Amino acid sequence: MTAAKVGVIMGSTSDWETMKEACAILEELTIPYEKKVVSAHRTPDYMFQYAEQAPERGIEVIIAGAGGAAHLPGMVAAKTILPVIGVPIQSAALKGMDSLLSIVQMPGGVPVATVAIGRAGAINAGLLAAQILGLKDKEIGQRLLARRAQIQAKVLEESDLG
Ligand code: RP5
């Protein structure tokens, strides 16, 4: 089995409905990844262990999704210099604004690349991870370029609304 290059982690199994979109992109682009529930509040020691050990296991990018008091991406970023992409999960109470602000408002010095709330954010997290890997993996870069060309062709094909 090929070692995972992207670690997709989320605060709860309830985040999977959103985070599966990031995984679908990684699968489409044939990028080896792993997916795990790692909770900042419920399993804090495991979270730190995960972040510390990720580089030596071959992980190059971490995608972290969380909702509400969404501390997972920021705390993981605090323990590693791997790029961390944060996905704000759309919460029931505040529609994900809580998640977004929790993830995006990092202090200067510890970045989290924060994407949009929900499904679009998860898709873009997968793509952004691929783009980071694509800097040195030319095959991934080619697949990304082909994907962009397909998107463009589809929009042009459907552009005439009559
Ligand atoms: C966060 O709390 C998780 O990321 C999830 O979005 C939210 C709610 O978790 P559950 O109560 O559904 O397990 O830690």
Backbone and ligand atoms as CSV (ligand in chain L), in Angstrom:
chain,resi,resn,atom,element,x,y,z
A,1,MET,N,N,0.835,-1.206,0.000
A,1,MET,CA,C,0.000,0.000,0.000
A,1,MET,C,C,0.874,1.263,0.000
A,2,THR,N,N,0.499,2.255,-0.817
A,2,THR,CA,C,1.280,3.498,-0.854
A,2,THR,C,C,1.036,4.316,0.407
A,3,ALA,N,N,2.125,4.898,0.939
A,3,ALA,CA,C,1.984,5.705,2.161
A,3,ALA,C,C,1.192,6.975,1.871
A,4,ALA,N,N,0.364,7.350,2.826
A,4,ALA,CA,C,-0.468,8.550,2.669
A,4,ALA,C,C,0.400,9.799,2.605
A,5,LYS,N,N,0.049,10.700,1.689
A,5,LYS,CA,C,0.743,11.998,1.588
A,5,LYS,C,C,-0.082,13.115,2.195
A,6,VAL,N,N,-1.389,12.897,2.222
A,6,VAL,CA,C,-2.288,13.903,2.809
A,6,VAL,C,C,-3.012,13.272,3.997
A,7,GLY,N,N,-3.021,13.978,5.102
A,7,GLY,CA,C,-3.781,13.537,6.266
A,7,GLY,C,C,-5.067,14.327,6.329
A,8,VAL,N,N,-6.194,13.642,6.188
A,8,VAL,CA,C,-7.493,14.316,6.305
A,8,VAL,C,C,-8.043,13.983,7.692
A,9,ILE,N,N,-8.118,14.994,8.542
A,9,ILE,CA,C,-8.598,14.745,9.893
A,9,ILE,C,C,-9.818,15.627,10.174
A,10,MET,N,N,-10.645,15.167,11.098
A,10,MET,CA,C,-11.868,15.926,11.422
A,10,MET,C,C,-12.215,15.695,12.880
A,11,GLY,N,N,-12.922,16.685,13.441
A,11,GLY,CA,C,-13.193,16.648,14.871
A,11,GLY,C,C,-14.199,15.598,15.312
A,12,SER,N,N,-15.021,15.136,14.375
A,12,SER,CA,C,-16.095,14.208,14.744
A,12,SER,C,C,-16.511,13.430,13.508
A,13,THR,N,N,-17.110,12.259,13.743
A,13,THR,CA,C,-17.656,11.509,12.601
A,13,THR,C,C,-18.760,12.331,11.920
A,14,SER,N,N,-19.371,13.247,12.676
A,14,SER,CA,C,-20.437,14.064,12.075
A,14,SER,C,C,-19.895,15.031,11.018
A,15,ASP,N,N,-18.581,15.207,10.980
A,15,ASP,CA,C,-17.967,16.086,9.967
A,15,ASP,C,C,-17.734,15.361,8.632
A,16,TRP,N,N,-17.896,14.042,8.652
A,16,TRP,CA,C,-17.551,13.250,7.456
A,16,TRP,C,C,-18.351,13.650,6.218
A,17,GLU,N,N,-19.646,13.936,6.433
A,17,GLU,CA,C,-20.509,14.310,5.306
A,17,GLU,C,C,-19.872,15.447,4.487
A,18,THR,N,N,-19.195,16.371,5.170
A,18,THR,CA,C,-18.504,17.463,4.476
A,18,THR,C,C,-17.111,17.020,4.024
A,19,MET,N,N,-16.372,16.385,4.905
A,19,MET,CA,C,-14.962,16.079,4.631
A,19,MET,C,C,-14.785,15.020,3.551
A,20,LYS,N,N,-15.842,14.242,3.292
A,20,LYS,CA,C,-15.746,13.237,2.223
A,20,LYS,C,C,-15.511,13.906,0.871
A,21,GLU,N,N,-15.907,15.178,0.755
A,21,GLU,CA,C,-15.708,15.895,-0.516
A,21,GLU,C,C,-14.218,16.139,-0.783
A,22,ALA,N,N,-13.471,16.414,0.289
A,22,ALA,CA,C,-12.016,16.585,0.132
A,22,ALA,C,C,-11.395,15.252,-0.281
A,23,CYS,N,N,-11.863,14.180,0.362
A,23,CYS,CA,C,-11.319,12.847,0.049
A,23,CYS,C,C,-11.650,12.450,-1.391
A,24,ALA,N,N,-12.841,12.821,-1.854
A,24,ALA,CA,C,-13.228,12.478,-3.235
A,24,ALA,C,C,-12.279,13.136,-4.239
A,25,ILE,N,N,-11.871,14.373,-3.949
A,25,ILE,CA,C,-10.920,15.056,-4.841
A,25,ILE,C,C,-9.579,14.325,-4.840
A,26,LEU,N,N,-9.118,13.949,-3.654
A,26,LEU,CA,C,-7.815,13.263,-3.566
A,26,LEU,C,C,-7.872,11.933,-4.312
A,27,GLU,N,N,-9.018,11.246,-4.212
A,27,GLU,CA,C,-9.165,9.980,-4.940
A,27,GLU,C,C,-9.169,10.221,-6.443
A,28,GLU,N,N,-9.923,11.226,-6.859
A,28,GLU,CA,C,-9.983,11.571,-8.291
A,28,GLU,C,C,-8.576,11.839,-8.835
A,29,LEU,N,N,-7.742,12.462,-8.056
A,29,LEU,CA,C,-6.398,12.834,-8.517
A,29,LEU,C,C,-5.338,11.777,-8.154
A,30,THR,N,N,-5.828,10.631,-7.701
A,30,THR,CA,C,-4.954,9.500,-7.281
A,30,THR,C,C,-3.837,9.922,-6.335
A,31,ILE,N,N,-4.236,10.614,-5.303
A,31,ILE,CA,C,-3.275,11.040,-4.278
A,31,ILE,C,C,-3.517,10.184,-3.033
A,32,PRO,N,N,-2.496,9.486,-2.551
A,32,PRO,CA,C,-2.709,8.655,-1.362
A,32,PRO,C,C,-2.968,9.505,-0.106
A,33,TYR,N,N,-4.012,9.139,0.620
A,33,TYR,CA,C,-4.382,9.920,1.812
A,33,TYR,C,C,-4.889,8.997,2.905
A,34,GLU,N,N,-4.972,9.530,4.096
A,34,GLU,CA,C,-5.610,8.807,5.193
A,34,GLU,C,C,-6.701,9.691,5.772
A,35,LYS,N,N,-7.691,9.081,6.404
A,35,LYS,CA,C,-8.765,9.880,7.010
A,35,LYS,C,C,-8.996,9.388,8.436
A,36,LYS,N,N,-9.040,10.353,9.362
A,36,LYS,CA,C,-9.162,9.991,10.770
A,36,LYS,C,C,-9.976,11.028,11.530
A,37,VAL,N,N,-10.654,10.563,12.586
A,37,VAL,CA,C,-11.266,11.501,13.530
A,37,VAL,C,C,-10.226,11.796,14.602
A,38,VAL,N,N,-9.907,13.066,14.742
A,38,VAL,CA,C,-8.949,13.533,15.750
A,38,VAL,C,C,-9.595,14.764,16.384
A,39,SER,N,N,-9.934,14.686,17.649
A,39,SER,CA,C,-10.675,15.806,18.250
A,39,SER,C,C,-9.789,16.649,19.159
A,40,ALA,N,N,-9.831,17.961,18.926
A,40,ALA,CA,C,-9.026,18.874,19.748
A,40,ALA,C,C,-9.469,18.822,21.204
A,41,HIS,N,N,-10.756,18.660,21.422
A,41,HIS,CA,C,-11.279,18.743,22.796
A,41,HIS,C,C,-11.449,17.380,23.441
A,42,ARG,N,N,-11.769,16.374,22.626
A,42,ARG,CA,C,-12.060,15.052,23.206
A,42,ARG,C,C,-10.832,14.153,23.230
A,43,THR,N,N,-9.890,14.391,22.318
A,43,THR,CA,C,-8.653,13.570,22.294
A,43,THR,C,C,-7.441,14.490,22.104
A,44,PRO,N,N,-7.222,15.417,23.042
A,44,PRO,CA,C,-6.150,16.408,22.832
A,44,PRO,C,C,-4.751,15.796,22.724
A,45,ASP,N,N,-4.459,14.753,23.528
A,45,ASP,CA,C,-3.118,14.150,23.477
A,45,ASP,C,C,-2.883,13.473,22.117
A,46,TYR,N,N,-3.925,12.802,21.634
A,46,TYR,CA,C,-3.823,12.146,20.329
A,46,TYR,C,C,-3.628,13.190,19.226
A,47,MET,N,N,-4.309,14.327,19.367
A,47,MET,CA,C,-4.151,15.398,18.367
A,47,MET,C,C,-2.683,15.845,18.272
A,48,PHE,N,N,-2.064,16.062,19.434
A,48,PHE,CA,C,-0.665,16.504,19.424
A,48,PHE,C,C,0.244,15.413,18.866
A,49,GLN,N,N,-0.036,14.175,19.271
A,49,GLN,CA,C,0.771,13.049,18.767
A,49,GLN,C,C,0.641,12.951,17.246
A,50,TYR,N,N,-0.596,13.093,16.753
A,50,TYR,CA,C,-0.828,13.016,15.306
A,50,TYR,C,C,-0.006,14.086,14.586
A,51,ALA,N,N,-0.091,15.314,15.093
A,51,ALA,CA,C,0.609,16.436,14.437
A,51,ALA,C,C,2.124,16.234,14.487
A,52,GLU,N,N,2.620,15.774,15.610
A,52,GLU,CA,C,4.072,15.595,15.767
A,52,GLU,C,C,4.610,14.483,14.870
A,53,GLN,N,N,3.828,13.393,14.754
A,53,GLN,CA,C,4.340,12.226,14.027
A,53,GLN,C,C,4.043,12.249,12.534
A,54,ALA,N,N,3.163,13.155,12.102
A,54,ALA,CA,C,2.748,13.162,10.688
A,54,ALA,C,C,3.933,13.256,9.718
A,55,PRO,N,N,4.893,14.181,9.927
A,55,PRO,CA,C,5.977,14.292,8.938
A,55,PRO,C,C,6.807,13.014,8.803
A,56,GLU,N,N,7.121,12.390,9.908
A,56,GLU,CA,C,7.963,11.175,9.832
A,56,GLU,C,C,7.213,9.998,9.196
A,57,ARG,N,N,5.885,10.081,9.150
A,57,ARG,CA,C,5.101,9.036,8.481
A,57,ARG,C,C,4.911,9.334,6.993
A,58,GLY,N,N,5.429,10.480,6.537
A,58,GLY,CA,C,5.354,10.797,5.108
A,58,GLY,C,C,4.220,11.718,4.718
A,59,ILE,N,N,3.466,12.191,5.710
A,59,ILE,CA,C,2.388,13.146,5.416
A,59,ILE,C,C,3.031,14.481,5.021
A,60,GLU,N,N,2.518,15.085,3.936
A,60,GLU,CA,C,3.088,16.364,3.463
A,60,GLU,C,C,2.133,17.542,3.631
A,61,VAL,N,N,0.849,17.239,3.682
A,61,VAL,CA,C,-0.158,18.288,3.885
A,61,VAL,C,C,-1.249,17.724,4.794
A,62,ILE,N,N,-1.757,18.569,5.686
A,62,ILE,CA,C,-2.867,18.139,6.543
A,62,ILE,C,C,-4.102,18.977,6.208
A,63,ILE,N,N,-5.227,18.293,5.998
A,63,ILE,CA,C,-6.519,18.976,5.861
A,63,ILE,C,C,-7.290,18.684,7.149
A,64,ALA,N,N,-7.672,19.748,7.852
A,64,ALA,CA,C,-8.353,19.544,9.132
A,64,ALA,C,C,-9.707,20.238,9.112
A,65,GLY,N,N,-10.762,19.476,9.332
A,65,GLY,CA,C,-12.103,20.044,9.362
A,65,GLY,C,C,-12.658,20.014,10.768
A,66,ALA,N,N,-13.328,21.086,11.168
A,66,ALA,CA,C,-13.961,21.104,12.481
A,66,ALA,C,C,-15.093,22.122,12.481
A,67,GLY,N,N,-16.009,21.928,13.423
A,67,GLY,CA,C,-17.157,22.824,13.491
A,67,GLY,C,C,-17.343,23.408,14.877
A,68,GLY,N,N,-18.075,24.510,14.959
A,68,GLY,CA,C,-18.335,25.151,16.251
A,68,GLY,C,C,-17.066,25.803,16.779
A,69,ALA,N,N,-16.692,25.437,17.993
A,69,ALA,CA,C,-15.417,25.911,18.568
A,69,ALA,C,C,-14.312,25.102,17.893
A,70,ALA,N,N,-13.998,25.504,16.669
A,70,ALA,CA,C,-13.211,24.650,15.767
A,70,ALA,C,C,-11.703,24.848,15.965
A,71,HIS,N,N,-11.181,24.238,17.007
A,71,HIS,CA,C,-9.782,24.471,17.373
A,71,HIS,C,C,-8.801,23.495,16.729
A,72,LEU,N,N,-9.330,22.445,16.102
A,72,LEU,CA,C,-8.432,21.402,15.569
A,72,LEU,C,C,-7.390,21.932,14.565
A,73,PRO,N,N,-7.793,22.647,13.519
A,73,PRO,CA,C,-6.764,23.077,12.550
A,73,PRO,C,C,-5.676,23.938,13.188
A,74,GLY,N,N,-6.068,24.880,14.014
A,74,GLY,CA,C,-5.095,25.789,14.632
A,74,GLY,C,C,-4.158,25.086,15.592
A,75,MET,N,N,-4.687,24.171,16.375
A,75,MET,CA,C,-3.830,23.472,17.341
A,75,MET,C,C,-2.885,22.499,16.638
A,76,VAL,N,N,-3.357,21.896,15.568
A,76,VAL,CA,C,-2.462,21.024,14.783
A,76,VAL,C,C,-1.364,21.879,14.146
A,77,ALA,N,N,-1.761,23.038,13.616
A,77,ALA,CA,C,-0.771,23.933,12.997
A,77,ALA,C,C,0.271,24.396,14.016
A,78,ALA,N,N,-0.158,24.496,15.275
A,78,ALA,CA,C,0.765,24.934,16.327
A,78,ALA,C,C,1.863,23.902,16.600
A,79,LYS,N,N,1.599,22.635,16.209
A,79,LYS,CA,C,2.543,21.560,16.528
A,79,LYS,C,C,3.307,21.026,15.330
A,80,THR,N,N,3.126,21.639,14.157
A,80,THR,CA,C,3.837,21.133,12.980
A,80,THR,C,C,4.097,22.280,12.002
A,81,ILE,N,N,5.122,22.111,11.176
A,81,ILE,CA,C,5.296,23.103,10.106
A,81,ILE,C,C,4.790,22.565,8.768
A,82,LEU,N,N,4.125,21.412,8.775
A,82,LEU,CA,C,3.433,20.985,7.548
A,82,LEU,C,C,2.336,22.012,7.259
A,83,PRO,N,N,2.051,22.254,5.963
A,83,PRO,CA,C,0.927,23.142,5.668
A,83,PRO,C,C,-0.385,22.532,6.176
A,84,VAL,N,N,-1.179,23.335,6.861
A,84,VAL,CA,C,-2.477,22.881,7.377
A,84,VAL,C,C,-3.581,23.682,6.689
A,85,ILE,N,N,-4.520,22.962,6.099
A,85,ILE,CA,C,-5.665,23.601,5.449
A,85,ILE,C,C,-6.882,23.363,6.351
A,86,GLY,N,N,-7.540,24.443,6.743
A,86,GLY,CA,C,-8.668,24.320,7.663
A,86,GLY,C,C,-9.993,24.413,6.944
A,87,VAL,N,N,-10.872,23.449,7.231
A,87,VAL,CA,C,-12.209,23.450,6.629
A,87,VAL,C,C,-13.252,23.743,7.716
A,88,PRO,N,N,-13.913,24.906,7.631
A,88,PRO,CA,C,-14.975,25.204,8.600
A,88,PRO,C,C,-16.241,24.390,8.270
A,89,ILE,N,N,-16.646,23.559,9.230
A,89,ILE,CA,C,-17.860,22.751,9.026
A,89,ILE,C,C,-19.079,23.624,9.317
A,90,GLN,N,N,-20.126,23.451,8.489
A,90,GLN,CA,C,-21.348,24.252,8.698
A,90,GLN,C,C,-22.092,23.748,9.933
A,91,SER,N,N,-22.026,24.522,11.009
A,91,SER,CA,C,-22.663,24.121,12.263
A,91,SER,C,C,-24.162,24.418,12.195
A,92,ALA,N,N,-24.942,23.755,13.066
A,92,ALA,CA,C,-26.392,23.965,13.069
A,92,ALA,C,C,-26.730,25.325,13.673
A,93,ALA,N,N,-26.105,25.656,14.781
A,93,ALA,CA,C,-26.501,26.867,15.512
A,93,ALA,C,C,-26.172,28.150,14.746
A,94,LEU,N,N,-24.949,28.248,14.236
A,94,LEU,CA,C,-24.510,29.522,13.647
A,94,LEU,C,C,-24.123,29.391,12.173
A,95,LYS,N,N,-24.545,28.300,11.573
A,95,LYS,CA,C,-24.336,28.054,10.138
A,95,LYS,C,C,-22.871,28.083,9.695
A,96,GLY,N,N,-21.976,27.822,10.626
A,96,GLY,CA,C,-20.557,27.715,10.262
A,96,GLY,C,C,-19.763,28.996,10.437
A,97,MET,N,N,-20.435,30.094,10.785
A,97,MET,CA,C,-19.691,31.347,11.035
A,97,MET,C,C,-18.759,31.161,12.236
A,98,ASP,N,N,-19.246,30.413,13.239
A,98,ASP,CA,C,-18.427,30.111,14.412
A,98,ASP,C,C,-17.182,29.316,13.995
A,99,SER,N,N,-17.399,28.306,13.157
A,99,SER,CA,C,-16.290,27.458,12.692
A,99,SER,C,C,-15.289,28.298,11.895
A,100,LEU,N,N,-15.826,29.112,10.975
A,100,LEU,CA,C,-14.968,29.935,10.117
A,100,LEU,C,C,-14.087,30.868,10.953
A,101,LEU,N,N,-14.712,31.582,11.874
A,101,LEU,CA,C,-13.940,32.553,12.656
A,101,LEU,C,C,-12.954,31.847,13.578
A,102,SER,N,N,-13.341,30.698,14.122
A,102,SER,CA,C,-12.421,29.944,14.983
A,102,SER,C,C,-11.178,29.513,14.210
A,103,ILE,N,N,-11.376,29.184,12.929
A,103,ILE,CA,C,-10.253,28.645,12.144
A,103,ILE,C,C,-9.409,29.755,11.522
A,104,VAL,N,N,-10.088,30.798,11.049
A,104,VAL,CA,C,-9.359,31.791,10.235
A,104,VAL,C,C,-8.558,32.780,11.081
A,105,GLN,N,N,-9.005,33.033,12.304
A,105,GLN,CA,C,-8.386,34.113,13.086
A,105,GLN,C,C,-7.167,33.628,13.872
A,106,MET,N,N,-6.192,33.130,13.139
A,106,MET,CA,C,-4.957,32.648,13.779
A,106,MET,C,C,-4.030,33.823,14.078
A,107,PRO,N,N,-3.263,33.721,15.149
A,107,PRO,CA,C,-2.296,34.785,15.419
A,107,PRO,C,C,-1.177,34.749,14.387
A,108,GLY,N,N,-0.608,35.907,14.095
A,108,GLY,CA,C,0.513,35.962,13.156
A,108,GLY,C,C,1.624,35.041,13.628
A,109,GLY,N,N,2.133,34.199,12.724
A,109,GLY,CA,C,3.204,33.271,13.087
A,109,GLY,C,C,2.798,31.817,12.973
A,110,VAL,N,N,1.493,31.557,13.044
A,110,VAL,CA,C,1.021,30.156,12.954
A,110,VAL,C,C,-0.128,30.098,11.942
A,111,PRO,N,N,0.205,29.927,10.647
A,111,PRO,CA,C,-0.855,30.011,9.633
A,111,PRO,C,C,-1.701,28.745,9.491
A,112,VAL,N,N,-2.981,28.974,9.201
A,112,VAL,CA,C,-3.870,27.905,8.728
A,112,VAL,C,C,-4.502,28.449,7.451
A,113,ALA,N,N,-4.357,27.717,6.360
A,113,ALA,CA,C,-4.966,28.132,5.089
A,113,ALA,C,C,-6.450,27.789,5.169
A,114,THR,N,N,-7.269,28.809,5.402
A,114,THR,CA,C,-8.692,28.558,5.667
A,114,THR,C,C,-9.518,28.674,4.388
A,115,VAL,N,N,-10.336,27.675,4.150
A,115,VAL,CA,C,-11.197,27.683,2.958
A,115,VAL,C,C,-12.638,28.016,3.377
A,116,ALA,N,N,-13.544,27.981,2.409
A,116,ALA,CA,C,-14.939,28.386,2.667
A,116,ALA,C,C,-15.659,27.391,3.582
A,117,ILE,N,N,-16.759,27.828,4.139
A,117,ILE,CA,C,-17.591,26.963,4.991
A,117,ILE,C,C,-18.222,25.852,4.136
A,118,GLY,N,N,-18.141,24.630,4.632
A,118,GLY,CA,C,-18.916,23.534,4.055
A,118,GLY,C,C,-18.337,22.877,2.816
A,119,ARG,N,N,-19.242,22.399,1.964
A,119,ARG,CA,C,-18.881,21.530,0.837
A,119,ARG,C,C,-17.844,22.153,-0.104
A,120,ALA,N,N,-18.078,23.413,-0.513
A,120,ALA,CA,C,-17.142,24.063,-1.443
A,120,ALA,C,C,-15.758,24.167,-0.799
A,121,GLY,N,N,-15.744,24.444,0.491
A,121,GLY,CA,C,-14.469,24.536,1.200
A,121,GLY,C,C,-13.745,23.201,1.217
A,122,ALA,N,N,-14.482,22.136,1.448
A,122,ALA,CA,C,-13.853,20.800,1.495
A,122,ALA,C,C,-13.291,20.431,0.121
A,123,ILE,N,N,-14.048,20.743,-0.931
A,123,ILE,CA,C,-13.567,20.468,-2.294
A,123,ILE,C,C,-12.270,21.263,-2.531
A,124,ASN,N,N,-12.299,22.528,-2.187
A,124,ASN,CA,C,-11.113,23.361,-2.417
A,124,ASN,C,C,-9.940,22.954,-1.533
A,125,ALA,N,N,-10.227,22.429,-0.365
A,125,ALA,CA,C,-9.142,21.931,0.501
A,125,ALA,C,C,-8.423,20.766,-0.185
A,126,GLY,N,N,-9.204,19.867,-0.785
A,126,GLY,CA,C,-8.605,18.746,-1.521
A,126,GLY,C,C,-7.755,19.256,-2.677
A,127,LEU,N,N,-8.298,20.242,-3.394
A,127,LEU,CA,C,-7.566,20.787,-4.546
A,127,LEU,C,C,-6.315,21.545,-4.118
A,128,LEU,N,N,-6.427,22.295,-3.043
A,128,LEU,CA,C,-5.273,23.056,-2.560
A,128,LEU,C,C,-4.161,22.112,-2.097
A,129,ALA,N,N,-4.544,21.049,-1.426
A,129,ALA,CA,C,-3.543,20.044,-1.013
A,129,ALA,C,C,-2.849,19.473,-2.249
A,130,ALA,N,N,-3.654,19.184,-3.273
A,130,ALA,CA,C,-3.093,18.642,-4.520
A,130,ALA,C,C,-2.151,19.656,-5.170
A,131,GLN,N,N,-2.528,20.923,-5.145
A,131,GLN,CA,C,-1.680,21.960,-5.751
A,131,GLN,C,C,-0.349,22.079,-5.004
A,132,ILE,N,N,-0.377,21.932,-3.705
A,132,ILE,CA,C,0.874,21.979,-2.932
A,132,ILE,C,C,1.758,20.794,-3.331
A,133,LEU,N,N,1.168,19.610,-3.398
A,133,LEU,CA,C,1.948,18.427,-3.800
A,133,LEU,C,C,2.404,18.546,-5.253
A,134,GLY,N,N,1.560,19.201,-6.065
A,134,GLY,CA,C,1.852,19.354,-7.489
A,134,GLY,C,C,3.064,20.230,-7.781
A,135,LEU,N,N,3.514,20.978,-6.790
A,135,LEU,CA,C,4.714,21.798,-6.997
A,135,LEU,C,C,5.924,20.924,-7.304
A,136,LYS,N,N,6.008,19.767,-6.653
A,136,LYS,CA,C,7.152,18.904,-6.951
A,136,LYS,C,C,6.775,17.597,-7.644
A,137,ASP,N,N,5.491,17.244,-7.600
A,137,ASP,CA,C,5.056,16.023,-8.287
A,137,ASP,C,C,4.379,16.439,-9.597
A,138,LYS,N,N,5.126,16.304,-10.682
A,138,LYS,CA,C,4.645,16.810,-11.974
A,138,LYS,C,C,3.385,16.100,-12.456
A,139,GLU,N,N,3.247,14.806,-12.098
A,139,GLU,CA,C,2.046,14.068,-12.548
A,139,GLU,C,C,0.788,14.648,-11.910
A,140,ILE,N,N,0.896,14.972,-10.635
A,140,ILE,CA,C,-0.258,15.596,-9.963
A,140,ILE,C,C,-0.549,16.945,-10.627
A,141,GLY,N,N,0.501,17.699,-10.922
A,141,GLY,CA,C,0.329,18.984,-11.596
A,141,GLY,C,C,-0.395,18.829,-12.923
A,142,GLN,N,N,-0.023,17.800,-13.693
A,142,GLN,CA,C,-0.675,17.560,-14.983
A,142,GLN,C,C,-2.155,17.230,-14.802
A,143,ARG,N,N,-2.445,16.403,-13.787
A,143,ARG,CA,C,-3.849,16.042,-13.541
A,143,ARG,C,C,-4.665,17.271,-13.149
A,144,LEU,N,N,-4.046,18.155,-12.396
A,144,LEU,CA,C,-4.750,19.390,-12.006
A,144,LEU,C,C,-5.014,20.277,-13.215
A,145,LEU,N,N,-4.020,20.376,-14.104
A,145,LEU,CA,C,-4.211,21.191,-15.305
A,145,LEU,C,C,-5.315,20.605,-16.180
A,146,ALA,N,N,-5.341,19.277,-16.294
A,146,ALA,CA,C,-6.379,18.628,-17.099
A,146,ALA,C,C,-7.755,18.890,-16.488
A,147,ARG,N,N,-7.833,18.857,-15.155
A,147,ARG,CA,C,-9.100,19.107,-14.462
A,147,ARG,C,C,-9.590,20.531,-14.731
A,148,ARG,N,N,-8.674,21.482,-14.660
A,148,ARG,CA,C,-9.039,22.886,-14.937
A,148,ARG,C,C,-9.542,23.032,-16.378
A,149,ALA,N,N,-8.864,22.354,-17.306
A,149,ALA,CA,C,-9.255,22.445,-18.719
A,149,ALA,C,C,-10.665,21.895,-18.903
A,150,GLN,N,N,-10.968,20.807,-18.196
A,150,GLN,CA,C,-12.315,20.207,-18.279
A,150,GLN,C,C,-13.373,21.164,-17.759
A,151,ILE,N,N,-13.072,21.797,-16.617
A,151,ILE,CA,C,-14.029,22.751,-16.029
A,151,ILE,C,C,-14.296,23.881,-17.014
A,152,GLN,N,N,-13.201,24.373,-17.616
A,152,GLN,CA,C,-13.331,25.482,-18.561
A,152,GLN,C,C,-14.173,25.077,-19.769
A,153,ALA,N,N,-13.877,23.886,-20.295
A,153,ALA,CA,C,-14.604,23.416,-21.480
A,153,ALA,C,C,-16.094,23.299,-21.178
A,154,LYS,N,N,-16.432,22.789,-19.996
A,154,LYS,CA,C,-17.843,22.598,-19.628
A,154,LYS,C,C,-18.565,23.952,-19.536
A,155,VAL,N,N,-17.929,24.929,-18.920
A,155,VAL,CA,C,-18.576,26.241,-18.800
A,155,VAL,C,C,-18.769,26.863,-20.176
A,156,LEU,N,N,-17.747,26.760,-21.039
A,156,LEU,CA,C,-17.857,27.351,-22.377
A,156,LEU,C,C,-18.971,26.654,-23.179
A,157,GLU,N,N,-19.038,25.316,-23.019
A,157,GLU,CA,C,-20.053,24.532,-23.715
A,157,GLU,C,C,-21.465,24.982,-23.325
A,158,GLU,N,N,-21.617,25.335,-22.039
A,158,GLU,CA,C,-22.948,25.690,-21.537
A,158,GLU,C,C,-23.174,27.194,-21.463
A,159,SER,N,N,-22.266,27.962,-22.062
A,159,SER,CA,C,-22.310,29.409,-21.830
A,159,SER,C,C,-23.450,30.128,-22.560
A,160,ASP,N,N,-23.912,29.552,-23.664
A,160,ASP,CA,C,-24.956,30.227,-24.435
A,160,ASP,C,C,-26.332,29.883,-23.855
A,161,LEU,N,N,-26.898,30.827,-23.128
A,161,LEU,CA,C,-28.201,30.587,-22.491
A,161,LEU,C,C,-29.367,30.987,-23.401
A,162,GLY,N,N,-29.048,31.232,-24.664
A,162,GLY,CA,C,-30.091,31.489,-25.649
A,162,GLY,C,C,-30.481,32.952,-25.782
L,1,RP5,C1,C,-16.500,19.654,16.675
L,1,RP5,O1,O,-17.748,19.685,17.218
L,1,RP5,C2,C,-16.595,18.727,15.505
L,1,RP5,O2,O,-15.664,19.126,14.535
L,1,RP5,C3,C,-18.018,18.845,15.049
L,1,RP5,O3,O,-18.153,19.673,13.913
L,1,RP5,C4,C,-18.702,19.483,16.226
L,1,RP5,C5,C,-19.844,18.648,16.745
L,1,RP5,O4,O,-19.379,17.355,17.030
L,1,RP5,P1,P,-20.385,16.186,17.422
L,1,RP5,O5,O,-21.105,16.635,18.660
L,1,RP5,O6,O,-21.307,15.998,16.239
L,1,RP5,O7,O,-19.537,14.968,17.652
L,1,RP5,O8,O,-15.551,19.199,17.568
